[in-house]
Amino acid sequence: MKALKRPEGNAITDPAKQSMMLAALYIAQEQKGYLTKEAVRQVAKRLGVTPGEVYSTASFYTLFRIEPVGKHVIQVCEGLSCYLNDGAERVVEYVSAKLGIQPGETTPDGRFTLETVQCLASCGTAPAMRVNDQLYENLTPASIDDILERLRGEV
Ligand code: FES
């Protein structure tokens, strides 16, 4: 089996610095929902690396976003357990229809971004989706309607 290889060139090799960068990027992303150019510059400055090195790390991990997202990032699980529990495609299609967007898109008002993910570690309560840091399990059309209605009502 071939090992996954990090991109060459801008990779940081110091494990301590790499570890600090991941923590710093996580905290920076919490501010705006994605890594702004200013956040990348600040992280680079604090760690004594170049912005290119920060982007290189950020782009390697799917956890980090370098493009703006909606206020509510909805991640629908497309993993096997969710698929077998009448979720996955059905939930993606339902949420897509409700919001008028496809996975990877953000609503014009900037409130919702829809993404698909492979597993939310909630296989026993599938189908599942996550909105920002909140996990929702045993999804049904009615529960999805409730979730979206509540999120639309948030200021
Ligand atoms: S497959 Fe959906 S939570 Fe694991």
Backbone and ligand atoms as CSV (ligand in chain L), in Angstrom:
chain,resi,resn,atom,element,x,y,z
A,1,MET,N,N,0.843,-1.176,0.000
A,1,MET,CA,C,0.000,0.000,0.000
A,1,MET,C,C,0.889,1.241,0.000
A,2,LYS,N,N,0.540,2.168,-0.847
A,2,LYS,CA,C,1.334,3.381,-0.965
A,2,LYS,C,C,0.897,4.391,0.100
A,3,ALA,N,N,1.886,4.964,0.803
A,3,ALA,CA,C,1.574,5.925,1.865
A,3,ALA,C,C,1.126,7.243,1.261
A,4,LEU,N,N,0.187,7.894,1.962
A,4,LEU,CA,C,-0.264,9.225,1.555
A,4,LEU,C,C,0.891,10.192,1.723
A,5,LYS,N,N,1.156,10.952,0.699
A,5,LYS,CA,C,2.309,11.845,0.737
A,5,LYS,C,C,1.859,13.295,0.777
A,6,ARG,N,N,2.446,14.051,1.706
A,6,ARG,CA,C,2.136,15.473,1.795
A,6,ARG,C,C,2.737,16.192,0.593
A,7,PRO,N,N,2.152,17.307,0.207
A,7,PRO,CA,C,2.733,18.073,-0.887
A,7,PRO,C,C,4.121,18.576,-0.504
A,8,GLU,N,N,5.000,18.563,-1.452
A,8,GLU,CA,C,6.362,19.021,-1.175
A,8,GLU,C,C,6.458,20.527,-1.360
A,9,GLY,N,N,7.544,21.089,-0.887
A,9,GLY,CA,C,7.781,22.512,-1.080
A,9,GLY,C,C,7.461,23.307,0.156
A,10,ASN,N,N,6.181,23.523,0.438
A,10,ASN,CA,C,5.800,24.364,1.550
A,10,ASN,C,C,5.496,23.587,2.823
A,11,ALA,N,N,5.781,22.299,2.880
A,11,ALA,CA,C,5.449,21.500,4.052
A,11,ALA,C,C,6.347,21.861,5.235
A,12,ILE,N,N,5.738,21.942,6.416
A,12,ILE,CA,C,6.488,22.218,7.638
A,12,ILE,C,C,6.880,20.878,8.240
A,13,THR,N,N,8.151,20.716,8.561
A,13,THR,CA,C,8.624,19.417,9.030
A,13,THR,C,C,8.745,19.328,10.552
A,14,ASP,N,N,8.753,20.456,11.250
A,14,ASP,CA,C,8.844,20.447,12.709
A,14,ASP,C,C,7.497,19.997,13.295
A,15,PRO,N,N,7.449,18.812,13.985
A,15,PRO,CA,C,6.172,18.306,14.491
A,15,PRO,C,C,5.509,19.250,15.501
A,16,ALA,N,N,6.310,19.908,16.344
A,16,ALA,CA,C,5.729,20.821,17.335
A,16,ALA,C,C,5.075,22.010,16.645
A,17,LYS,N,N,5.750,22.545,15.646
A,17,LYS,CA,C,5.205,23.686,14.916
A,17,LYS,C,C,3.965,23.271,14.120
A,18,GLN,N,N,4.017,22.097,13.565
A,18,GLN,CA,C,2.876,21.571,12.815
A,18,GLN,C,C,1.661,21.444,13.739
A,19,SER,N,N,1.906,20.931,14.923
A,19,SER,CA,C,0.852,20.756,15.898
A,19,SER,C,C,0.265,22.099,16.328
A,20,MET,N,N,1.115,23.054,16.576
A,20,MET,CA,C,0.640,24.398,16.957
A,20,MET,C,C,-0.145,25.022,15.809
A,21,MET,N,N,0.296,24.768,14.595
A,21,MET,CA,C,-0.400,25.348,13.455
A,21,MET,C,C,-1.815,24.796,13.334
A,22,LEU,N,N,-1.979,23.508,13.542
A,22,LEU,CA,C,-3.317,22.923,13.436
A,22,LEU,C,C,-4.250,23.538,14.474
A,23,ALA,N,N,-3.750,23.695,15.701
A,23,ALA,CA,C,-4.567,24.311,16.755
A,23,ALA,C,C,-4.885,25.758,16.403
A,24,ALA,N,N,-3.894,26.483,15.926
A,24,ALA,CA,C,-4.099,27.893,15.577
A,24,ALA,C,C,-5.088,28.032,14.423
A,25,LEU,N,N,-4.987,27.161,13.435
A,25,LEU,CA,C,-5.914,27.220,12.298
A,25,LEU,C,C,-7.339,26.905,12.740
A,26,TYR,N,N,-7.471,25.949,13.642
A,26,TYR,CA,C,-8.809,25.590,14.141
A,26,TYR,C,C,-9.445,26.798,14.840
A,27,ILE,N,N,-8.673,27.444,15.687
A,27,ILE,CA,C,-9.181,28.611,16.423
A,27,ILE,C,C,-9.485,29.756,15.442
A,28,ALA,N,N,-8.582,29.970,14.489
A,28,ALA,CA,C,-8.783,31.048,13.513
A,28,ALA,C,C,-10.036,30.803,12.680
A,29,GLN,N,N,-10.286,29.566,12.337
A,29,GLN,CA,C,-11.449,29.256,11.512
A,29,GLN,C,C,-12.761,29.488,12.250
A,30,GLU,N,N,-12.729,29.337,13.562
A,30,GLU,CA,C,-13.942,29.543,14.353
A,30,GLU,C,C,-14.425,30.995,14.282
A,31,GLN,N,N,-13.539,31.924,13.970
A,31,GLN,CA,C,-13.919,33.331,13.939
A,31,GLN,C,C,-14.893,33.651,12.805
A,32,LYS,N,N,-14.613,33.177,11.602
A,32,LYS,CA,C,-15.431,33.524,10.430
A,32,LYS,C,C,-16.014,32.302,9.719
A,33,GLY,N,N,-15.687,31.121,10.206
A,33,GLY,CA,C,-16.185,29.918,9.555
A,33,GLY,C,C,-15.246,29.403,8.476
A,34,TYR,N,N,-14.252,30.201,8.132
A,34,TYR,CA,C,-13.232,29.789,7.173
A,34,TYR,C,C,-11.968,30.577,7.477
A,35,LEU,N,N,-10.882,30.219,6.827
A,35,LEU,CA,C,-9.609,30.885,7.081
A,35,LEU,C,C,-9.464,32.079,6.140
A,36,THR,N,N,-9.618,33.256,6.697
A,36,THR,CA,C,-9.449,34.469,5.887
A,36,THR,C,C,-7.964,34.656,5.576
A,37,LYS,N,N,-7.684,35.523,4.603
A,37,LYS,CA,C,-6.287,35.812,4.270
A,37,LYS,C,C,-5.577,36.428,5.472
A,38,GLU,N,N,-6.296,37.279,6.195
A,38,GLU,CA,C,-5.706,37.905,7.365
A,38,GLU,C,C,-5.391,36.858,8.435
A,39,ALA,N,N,-6.293,35.910,8.633
A,39,ALA,CA,C,-6.045,34.857,9.627
A,39,ALA,C,C,-4.816,34.040,9.246
A,40,VAL,N,N,-4.694,33.733,7.969
A,40,VAL,CA,C,-3.526,32.969,7.498
A,40,VAL,C,C,-2.250,33.764,7.744
A,41,ARG,N,N,-2.307,35.060,7.444
A,41,ARG,CA,C,-1.122,35.920,7.673
A,41,ARG,C,C,-0.744,35.948,9.158
A,42,GLN,N,N,-1.756,36.051,10.027
A,42,GLN,CA,C,-1.499,36.109,11.467
A,42,GLN,C,C,-0.887,34.800,11.980
A,43,VAL,N,N,-1.428,33.688,11.536
A,43,VAL,CA,C,-0.906,32.385,11.962
A,43,VAL,C,C,0.539,32.236,11.480
A,44,ALA,N,N,0.778,32.621,10.249
A,44,ALA,CA,C,2.128,32.519,9.695
A,44,ALA,C,C,3.112,33.378,10.493
A,45,LYS,N,N,2.683,34.585,10.795
A,45,LYS,CA,C,3.547,35.506,11.538
A,45,LYS,C,C,3.867,34.955,12.924
A,46,ARG,N,N,2.836,34.478,13.626
A,46,ARG,CA,C,3.032,33.954,14.986
A,46,ARG,C,C,3.945,32.740,15.015
A,47,LEU,N,N,3.880,31.922,13.986
A,47,LEU,CA,C,4.669,30.684,13.984
A,47,LEU,C,C,5.992,30.836,13.237
A,48,GLY,N,N,6.204,31.997,12.651
A,48,GLY,CA,C,7.463,32.215,11.958
A,48,GLY,C,C,7.604,31.412,10.678
A,49,VAL,N,N,6.489,31.252,9.991
A,49,VAL,CA,C,6.506,30.541,8.710
A,49,VAL,C,C,5.895,31.457,7.653
A,50,THR,N,N,5.880,31.005,6.418
A,50,THR,CA,C,5.295,31.833,5.358
A,50,THR,C,C,3.803,31.536,5.226
A,51,PRO,N,N,3.030,32.489,4.700
A,51,PRO,CA,C,1.610,32.216,4.438
A,51,PRO,C,C,1.427,31.000,3.519
A,52,GLY,N,N,2.365,30.799,2.598
A,52,GLY,CA,C,2.290,29.627,1.713
A,52,GLY,C,C,2.372,28.326,2.484
A,53,GLU,N,N,3.190,28.309,3.517
A,53,GLU,CA,C,3.287,27.102,4.347
A,53,GLU,C,C,1.986,26.861,5.107
A,54,VAL,N,N,1.359,27.951,5.545
A,54,VAL,CA,C,0.085,27.812,6.247
A,54,VAL,C,C,-0.987,27.298,5.284
A,55,TYR,N,N,-1.044,27.876,4.087
A,55,TYR,CA,C,-2.025,27.420,3.090
A,55,TYR,C,C,-1.778,25.958,2.728
A,56,SER,N,N,-0.536,25.587,2.636
A,56,SER,CA,C,-0.208,24.204,2.291
A,56,SER,C,C,-0.780,23.246,3.317
A,57,THR,N,N,-0.624,23.583,4.584
A,57,THR,CA,C,-1.165,22.741,5.654
A,57,THR,C,C,-2.691,22.776,5.641
A,58,ALA,N,N,-3.247,23.980,5.553
A,58,ALA,CA,C,-4.706,24.121,5.599
A,58,ALA,C,C,-5.383,23.363,4.461
A,59,SER,N,N,-4.791,23.400,3.294
A,59,SER,CA,C,-5.425,22.748,2.145
A,59,SER,C,C,-5.290,21.222,2.192
A,60,PHE,N,N,-4.385,20.727,3.030
A,60,PHE,CA,C,-4.207,19.274,3.143
A,60,PHE,C,C,-5.329,18.643,3.961
A,61,TYR,N,N,-5.863,19.371,4.937
A,61,TYR,CA,C,-6.877,18.828,5.838
A,61,TYR,C,C,-8.273,19.286,5.418
A,62,THR,N,N,-9.184,18.331,5.262
A,62,THR,CA,C,-10.541,18.691,4.857
A,62,THR,C,C,-11.269,19.472,5.943
A,63,LEU,N,N,-10.763,19.418,7.158
A,63,LEU,CA,C,-11.363,20.162,8.268
A,63,LEU,C,C,-11.327,21.669,8.029
A,64,PHE,N,N,-10.319,22.119,7.301
A,64,PHE,CA,C,-10.142,23.551,7.124
A,64,PHE,C,C,-10.722,24.029,5.800
A,65,ARG,N,N,-11.295,25.243,5.867
A,65,ARG,CA,C,-11.879,25.849,4.672
A,65,ARG,C,C,-11.126,27.128,4.353
A,66,ILE,N,N,-10.811,27.304,3.093
A,66,ILE,CA,C,-10.127,28.534,2.707
A,66,ILE,C,C,-11.023,29.414,1.826
A,67,GLU,N,N,-12.279,29.013,1.720
A,67,GLU,CA,C,-13.271,29.812,0.999
A,67,GLU,C,C,-14.415,30.132,1.963
A,68,PRO,N,N,-15.081,31.262,1.774
A,68,PRO,CA,C,-16.207,31.609,2.652
A,68,PRO,C,C,-17.316,30.558,2.601
A,69,VAL,N,N,-17.984,30.381,3.731
A,69,VAL,CA,C,-19.112,29.460,3.813
A,69,VAL,C,C,-20.277,30.184,4.466
A,70,GLY,N,N,-21.425,29.534,4.432
A,70,GLY,CA,C,-22.607,30.117,5.050
A,70,GLY,C,C,-22.504,30.091,6.568
A,71,LYS,N,N,-23.434,30.790,7.200
A,71,LYS,CA,C,-23.462,30.831,8.667
A,71,LYS,C,C,-23.642,29.431,9.232
A,72,HIS,N,N,-24.485,28.637,8.574
A,72,HIS,CA,C,-24.727,27.263,9.016
A,72,HIS,C,C,-24.170,26.309,7.956
A,73,VAL,N,N,-23.170,25.553,8.334
A,73,VAL,CA,C,-22.597,24.569,7.417
A,73,VAL,C,C,-23.231,23.216,7.728
A,74,ILE,N,N,-24.015,22.738,6.779
A,74,ILE,CA,C,-24.719,21.461,6.947
A,74,ILE,C,C,-23.913,20.372,6.268
A,75,GLN,N,N,-23.497,19.397,7.047
A,75,GLN,CA,C,-22.744,18.265,6.512
A,75,GLN,C,C,-23.613,17.018,6.616
A,76,VAL,N,N,-24.041,16.527,5.486
A,76,VAL,CA,C,-24.868,15.319,5.455
A,76,VAL,C,C,-23.964,14.117,5.233
A,77,CYS,N,N,-24.156,13.113,6.056
A,77,CYS,CA,C,-23.329,11.915,5.948
A,77,CYS,C,C,-23.784,11.047,4.778
A,78,GLU,N,N,-22.813,10.657,3.977
A,78,GLU,CA,C,-23.078,9.737,2.860
A,78,GLU,C,C,-22.409,8.390,3.098
A,79,GLY,N,N,-22.082,8.100,4.356
A,79,GLY,CA,C,-21.434,6.835,4.684
A,79,GLY,C,C,-22.386,5.648,4.544
A,80,LEU,N,N,-21.819,4.463,4.635
A,80,LEU,CA,C,-22.576,3.235,4.391
A,80,LEU,C,C,-23.734,3.047,5.361
A,81,SER,N,N,-23.501,3.276,6.652
A,81,SER,CA,C,-24.586,3.080,7.625
A,81,SER,C,C,-25.744,4.022,7.350
A,82,CYS,N,N,-25.421,5.251,7.046
A,82,CYS,CA,C,-26.483,6.209,6.735
A,82,CYS,C,C,-27.200,5.812,5.443
A,83,TYR,N,N,-26.429,5.359,4.485
A,83,TYR,CA,C,-27.030,4.912,3.227
A,83,TYR,C,C,-27.997,3.747,3.465
A,84,LEU,N,N,-27.578,2.784,4.281
A,84,LEU,CA,C,-28.401,1.601,4.542
A,84,LEU,C,C,-29.596,1.915,5.434
A,85,ASN,N,N,-29.566,3.030,6.135
A,85,ASN,CA,C,-30.685,3.419,7.001
A,85,ASN,C,C,-31.555,4.472,6.332
A,86,ASP,N,N,-31.655,4.370,5.026
A,86,ASP,CA,C,-32.524,5.255,4.255
A,86,ASP,C,C,-32.087,6.720,4.344
A,87,GLY,N,N,-30.791,6.923,4.525
A,87,GLY,CA,C,-30.294,8.294,4.588
A,87,GLY,C,C,-29.471,8.596,3.371
A,88,ALA,N,N,-28.344,9.233,3.597
A,88,ALA,CA,C,-27.395,9.577,2.543
A,88,ALA,C,C,-28.071,10.305,1.391
A,89,GLU,N,N,-28.242,9.631,0.273
A,89,GLU,CA,C,-28.779,10.306,-0.917
A,89,GLU,C,C,-30.132,10.950,-0.642
A,90,ARG,N,N,-30.983,10.220,0.081
A,90,ARG,CA,C,-32.319,10.748,0.360
A,90,ARG,C,C,-32.229,12.050,1.170
A,91,VAL,N,N,-31.366,12.065,2.165
A,91,VAL,CA,C,-31.228,13.259,3.002
A,91,VAL,C,C,-30.598,14.398,2.200
A,92,VAL,N,N,-29.585,14.079,1.411
A,92,VAL,CA,C,-28.950,15.110,0.585
A,92,VAL,C,C,-29.981,15.716,-0.361
A,93,GLU,N,N,-30.744,14.870,-1.024
A,93,GLU,CA,C,-31.759,15.372,-1.954
A,93,GLU,C,C,-32.807,16.211,-1.234
A,94,TYR,N,N,-33.192,15.769,-0.048
A,94,TYR,CA,C,-34.220,16.496,0.703
A,94,TYR,C,C,-33.715,17.875,1.114
A,95,VAL,N,N,-32.529,17.915,1.699
A,95,VAL,CA,C,-31.968,19.201,2.145
A,95,VAL,C,C,-31.699,20.102,0.934
A,96,SER,N,N,-31.185,19.516,-0.140
A,96,SER,CA,C,-30.942,20.292,-1.368
A,96,SER,C,C,-32.217,20.956,-1.853
A,97,ALA,N,N,-33.291,20.180,-1.886
A,97,ALA,CA,C,-34.571,20.714,-2.365
A,97,ALA,C,C,-35.086,21.806,-1.433
A,98,LYS,N,N,-34.921,21.595,-0.133
A,98,LYS,CA,C,-35.410,22.579,0.841
A,98,LYS,C,C,-34.642,23.904,0.742
A,99,LEU,N,N,-33.339,23.819,0.491
A,99,LEU,CA,C,-32.516,25.028,0.468
A,99,LEU,C,C,-32.296,25.580,-0.941
A,100,GLY,N,N,-32.579,24.765,-1.960
A,100,GLY,CA,C,-32.369,25.213,-3.331
A,100,GLY,C,C,-30.905,25.276,-3.724
A,101,ILE,N,N,-30.092,24.465,-3.099
A,101,ILE,CA,C,-28.658,24.409,-3.437
A,101,ILE,C,C,-28.209,22.960,-3.523
A,102,GLN,N,N,-27.079,22.769,-4.179
A,102,GLN,CA,C,-26.459,21.448,-4.293
A,102,GLN,C,C,-25.277,21.367,-3.324
A,103,PRO,N,N,-24.813,20.150,-3.025
A,103,PRO,CA,C,-23.613,20.039,-2.180
A,103,PRO,C,C,-22.464,20.870,-2.743
A,104,GLY,N,N,-21.806,21.586,-1.851
A,104,GLY,CA,C,-20.709,22.454,-2.257
A,104,GLY,C,C,-21.150,23.892,-2.487
A,105,GLU,N,N,-22.450,24.134,-2.393
A,105,GLU,CA,C,-22.964,25.482,-2.647
A,105,GLU,C,C,-23.459,26.134,-1.358
A,106,THR,N,N,-23.587,27.463,-1.453
A,106,THR,CA,C,-24.095,28.276,-0.341
A,106,THR,C,C,-25.319,29.032,-0.829
A,107,THR,N,N,-26.312,29.143,0.028
A,107,THR,CA,C,-27.514,29.877,-0.364
A,107,THR,C,C,-27.155,31.338,-0.632
A,108,PRO,N,N,-27.885,31.987,-1.549
A,108,PRO,CA,C,-27.569,33.381,-1.897
A,108,PRO,C,C,-27.567,34.325,-0.694
A,109,ASP,N,N,-28.360,34.022,0.327
A,109,ASP,CA,C,-28.382,34.895,1.507
A,109,ASP,C,C,-27.231,34.607,2.466
A,110,GLY,N,N,-26.404,33.624,2.129
A,110,GLY,CA,C,-25.241,33.324,2.955
A,110,GLY,C,C,-25.551,32.601,4.254
A,111,ARG,N,N,-26.751,32.077,4.377
A,111,ARG,CA,C,-27.120,31.425,5.643
A,111,ARG,C,C,-26.696,29.956,5.706
A,112,PHE,N,N,-26.760,29.250,4.563
A,112,PHE,CA,C,-26.502,27.806,4.588
A,112,PHE,C,C,-25.495,27.387,3.519
A,113,THR,N,N,-24.602,26.513,3.926
A,113,THR,CA,C,-23.724,25.816,2.992
A,113,THR,C,C,-24.006,24.328,3.159
A,114,LEU,N,N,-24.124,23.627,2.049
A,114,LEU,CA,C,-24.394,22.187,2.104
A,114,LEU,C,C,-23.157,21.415,1.655
A,115,GLU,N,N,-22.773,20.454,2.464
A,115,GLU,CA,C,-21.631,19.594,2.151
A,115,GLU,C,C,-22.027,18.144,2.395
A,116,THR,N,N,-21.291,17.245,1.790
A,116,THR,CA,C,-21.453,15.828,2.112
A,116,THR,C,C,-20.140,15.338,2.714
A,117,VAL,N,N,-20.263,14.411,3.652
A,117,VAL,CA,C,-19.089,13.832,4.313
A,117,VAL,C,C,-19.262,12.316,4.348
A,118,GLN,N,N,-18.201,11.624,4.663
A,118,GLN,CA,C,-18.253,10.162,4.608
A,118,GLN,C,C,-18.714,9.477,5.883
A,119,CYS,N,N,-18.439,10.009,7.040
A,119,CYS,CA,C,-18.948,9.405,8.277
A,119,CYS,C,C,-18.825,10.422,9.388
A,120,LEU,N,N,-19.887,10.519,10.183
A,120,LEU,CA,C,-19.897,11.457,11.303
A,120,LEU,C,C,-19.735,10.725,12.629
A,121,ALA,N,N,-19.328,9.476,12.554
A,121,ALA,CA,C,-19.132,8.651,13.760
A,121,ALA,C,C,-20.426,8.515,14.554
A,122,SER,N,N,-21.524,8.441,13.843
A,122,SER,CA,C,-22.822,8.272,14.480
A,122,SER,C,C,-23.588,7.166,13.754
A,123,CYS,N,N,-22.871,6.155,13.369
A,123,CYS,CA,C,-23.436,5.098,12.522
A,123,CYS,C,C,-24.608,4.375,13.197
A,124,GLY,N,N,-24.569,4.255,14.523
A,124,GLY,CA,C,-25.641,3.550,15.241
A,124,GLY,C,C,-26.937,4.328,15.281
A,125,THR,N,N,-26.889,5.605,14.954
A,125,THR,CA,C,-28.093,6.437,14.969
A,125,THR,C,C,-28.292,7.098,13.605
A,126,ALA,N,N,-27.891,6.383,12.583
A,126,ALA,CA,C,-28.023,6.885,11.216
A,126,ALA,C,C,-29.498,6.934,10.807
A,127,PRO,N,N,-29.824,7.809,9.858
A,127,PRO,CA,C,-28.972,8.761,9.165
A,127,PRO,C,C,-28.673,9.998,10.020
A,128,ALA,N,N,-27.512,10.588,9.723
A,128,ALA,CA,C,-27.050,11.697,10.546
A,128,ALA,C,C,-26.553,12.852,9.680
A,129,MET,N,N,-26.599,14.025,10.285
A,129,MET,CA,C,-25.963,15.191,9.661
A,129,MET,C,C,-25.474,16.093,10.782
A,130,ARG,N,N,-24.557,16.959,10.458
A,130,ARG,CA,C,-24.021,17.902,11.434
A,130,ARG,C,C,-24.233,19.302,10.886
A,131,VAL,N,N,-24.612,20.185,11.783
A,131,VAL,CA,C,-24.709,21.598,11.421
A,131,VAL,C,C,-23.751,22.339,12.340
A,132,ASN,N,N,-22.720,22.900,11.744
A,132,ASN,CA,C,-21.616,23.486,12.507
A,132,ASN,C,C,-21.111,22.423,13.493
A,133,ASP,N,N,-21.226,22.631,14.774
A,133,ASP,CA,C,-20.719,21.634,15.723
A,133,ASP,C,C,-21.807,20.751,16.314
A,134,GLN,N,N,-23.025,20.894,15.851
A,134,GLN,CA,C,-24.144,20.136,16.419
A,134,GLN,C,C,-24.486,18.927,15.547
A,135,LEU,N,N,-24.534,17.762,16.168
A,135,LEU,CA,C,-24.868,16.524,15.457
A,135,LEU,C,C,-26.364,16.255,15.564
A,136,TYR,N,N,-26.973,15.849,14.457
A,136,TYR,CA,C,-28.379,15.477,14.438
A,136,TYR,C,C,-28.480,14.043,13.939
A,137,GLU,N,N,-29.236,13.223,14.670
A,137,GLU,CA,C,-29.276,11.786,14.387
A,137,GLU,C,C,-30.703,11.338,14.085
A,138,ASN,N,N,-30.803,10.102,13.607
A,138,ASN,CA,C,-32.105,9.490,13.295
A,138,ASN,C,C,-32.981,10.442,12.473
A,139,LEU,N,N,-32.400,10.998,11.436
A,139,LEU,CA,C,-33.094,12.025,10.656
A,139,LEU,C,C,-34.310,11.480,9.922
A,140,THR,N,N,-35.328,12.302,9.907
A,140,THR,CA,C,-36.523,12.048,9.108
A,140,THR,C,C,-36.839,13.355,8.385
A,141,PRO,N,N,-37.687,13.330,7.380
A,141,PRO,CA,C,-38.068,14.605,6.750
A,141,PRO,C,C,-38.623,15.604,7.764
A,142,ALA,N,N,-39.420,15.117,8.705
A,142,ALA,CA,C,-39.995,16.024,9.709
A,142,ALA,C,C,-38.909,16.623,10.598
A,143,SER,N,N,-37.947,15.818,11.024
A,143,SER,CA,C,-36.895,16.369,11.897
A,143,SER,C,C,-36.003,17.330,11.118
A,144,ILE,N,N,-35.772,17.050,9.861
A,144,ILE,CA,C,-34.969,17.979,9.037
A,144,ILE,C,C,-35.712,19.307,8.888
A,145,ASP,N,N,-37.019,19.223,8.658
A,145,ASP,CA,C,-37.817,20.459,8.570
A,145,ASP,C,C,-37.695,21.276,9.851
A,146,ASP,N,N,-37.777,20.599,11.001
A,146,ASP,CA,C,-37.672,21.299,12.290
A,146,ASP,C,C,-36.315,21.973,12.438
A,147,ILE,N,N,-35.274,21.241,12.079
A,147,ILE,CA,C,-33.907,21.773,12.208
A,147,ILE,C,C,-33.747,23.008,11.323
A,148,LEU,N,N,-34.152,22.901,10.068
A,148,LEU,CA,C,-33.976,24.025,9.142
A,148,LEU,C,C,-34.822,25.233,9.550
A,149,GLU,N,N,-36.030,24.946,10.030
A,149,GLU,CA,C,-36.894,26.048,10.475
A,149,GLU,C,C,-36.275,26.773,11.667
A,150,ARG,N,N,-35.737,26.009,12.607
A,150,ARG,CA,C,-35.106,26.630,13.765
A,150,ARG,C,C,-33.880,27.454,13.343
A,151,LEU,N,N,-33.077,26.910,12.423
A,151,LEU,CA,C,-31.888,27.636,11.970
A,151,LEU,C,C,-32.261,28.897,11.201
A,152,ARG,N,N,-33.325,28.827,10.429
A,152,ARG,CA,C,-33.763,30.022,9.691
A,152,ARG,C,C,-34.211,31.120,10.649
A,153,GLY,N,N,-34.724,30.706,11.803
A,153,GLY,CA,C,-35.207,31.670,12.788
A,153,GLY,C,C,-34.101,32.319,13.603
A,154,GLU,N,N,-32.896,31.739,13.530
A,154,GLU,CA,C,-31.786,32.307,14.298
A,154,GLU,C,C,-31.303,33.594,13.652
A,155,VAL,N,N,-30.988,34.528,14.480
A,155,VAL,CA,C,-30.503,35.823,13.984
A,155,VAL,C,C,-29.032,35.729,13.650
L,1,FES,S1,S,-22.010,6.287,8.095
L,1,FES,FE1,FE,-23.148,8.007,8.646
L,1,FES,S2,S,-22.524,8.411,10.650
L,1,FES,FE2,FE,-21.261,6.781,10.055
